[in-house]
Structures are given as C-alpha cells and as structure tokens.
Amino acid sequence: MAGAKNHEYHILPPSIWPFMGSASALTFTSGMVLYMHELPAAGVVLGLGIAGLIATFYFWLGSIVREAQAGDHTPVVQLHLRYGMITFIASEVMFFVGWFWAWFDFSLFPSELTEVVGGVWPPAGIHAVMDPFALPLLNTLILLCSGTTVTWAHHSLIHGDREGLKTGLWLTIILGVLFSFVQFYEYAHAPFEFGGNTYSSAFFMATGFHGFHVLVGTIFLAVCLRRTYLGHFTPRQHFGFEAAAWYWHFVDVVWLFLFITVYVWGGWGAEYH
C-alpha cells in the first residue's frame, strides 16, 4: 500500500524470543537453586537454562541485526532501543550496588560483627591481601586504555574512518582479553580462598562478577568487529556499536570503584601478598 511506511515506526512480526528468554532465565535460576541444594536433576535443569539463554542471545540479537540492516530501525525505534540499553545498564548498576553494600557493611562496622570478622577488618583469618599497586593497578591501566581505544573507534565511525574503527575495536578487544588473563592469574595466586570468610567471599563475588561483565563486553565488541568487516554501521545509524561502547564504559567505571574501595581502601593496613 502506497505511503504505508511514511510513519516513524515500523511494526514487526511478533517474536518468540522474549518469552523464550524469560523461560530460560527461570529455568537457569531454578537449576542453580537445585544445584546449591544438591538435589536430583540439577545438572539437567541448569544445562537447559544455559542452553536456552545462549540460543535466545544468538537468535534474538541476530533478528535485531537483520532488522537494522533492513532499515527497520527508524529514529523512533533507535530512541527506544537507547532507553532499553539505559535501563539495562541501570539494572546492572544496582546489581553491583548490592556487592558494594555487603563490602561496606562488613568493613565499616567490624565491631558489630565480632563473631563474623573477629572485630577487625580485614578479618582475623586474612593474613595477607592483594597488593593494589601490583596486578590490580596494571589491570586498571589496561581498562583505562581500553576506554580510550573504544572512544577512538566510536569517533572514527562517526567521521567515516572505517580503518580507524577496525583498529580501535581490535585494540579494545585485545586489552579486554589481556585484562581477563591478568585477573585469572591474580585469582590463581591469591593468598586466600573463596568462601573462607566475609572478606574473601565479598572480594571474589564483586571482582568475579565484574570479570564476567568484562568477558560479556569483550564478546559484545567482537560481534561489532565482525559486523564492521561485513560493512555494517554508518555514521548516522550504529546503535549496536554505541550500546557496546556504553556497556564497556560502564565496566570501566565499576572497576575504578572496585580498585579504590576493595583493593586500596578495603585492604588498608594489612600485609600485602
């Protein structure tokens, strides 16, 4: 029908993937509960949940990419995609607020938690902590550099420099992988184990979940790099890359807070490993 697409939105066929994503998330969390209680079929339920989530990510995001390439992402659609990404990052911020809250609760009031932390912080069971100015400082510099390279890539894209976009993305991905390897090495040589006390539990949960987000962000950027080689993204329409850049800057900022509060302030006065 002539003129049917003159509006600023585009109606797409219903998708099954939002429902599948919700069902897979429920299956995954149910499997985790079964696993923690060592109940039968925990592995099967957990495996189904993980498989469902991976399938949802692959097929749903693939549909979004095809819609973008088909021209279905009008200015109004792009605006609401931005709202969705902002809401998602806000939920991630609140996720990390929970871990910071636990950390400060244990560290600021050790006298109120004598039975848990021995009345001191770091707890009596912690004989040495990570030296914040060794590997953690190196990882801080790595992430700060990666924030610069992803900004360079974004700047290049806006100005039509495809080679600069590719180079910036390659450097950001390499720095992200390097960060993950350094953190893995740090964990392997940590002077304390996970679950030994409140300090080690909060430390590994906060930094470990951040490490997982670095891994997700690295994959996100790798997909953008693949799309760049396929000729996707234009200076006027590149929300997929923009969302990845937002996510990566969020990861950078969270790490700065972790470095200052967990590594530097949280281990103040303790012996360094």
Salt bridges, closest charged atoms under 4 A:
GLU67 OE1 - HIS73 NE2 3.49
ASP72 OD1 - HIS10 NE2 3.24
GLU92 OE1 - HIS213 NE2 2.29
GLU163 OE2 - LYS166 NZ 3.75
GLU242 OE1 - ARG82 NH2 2.51
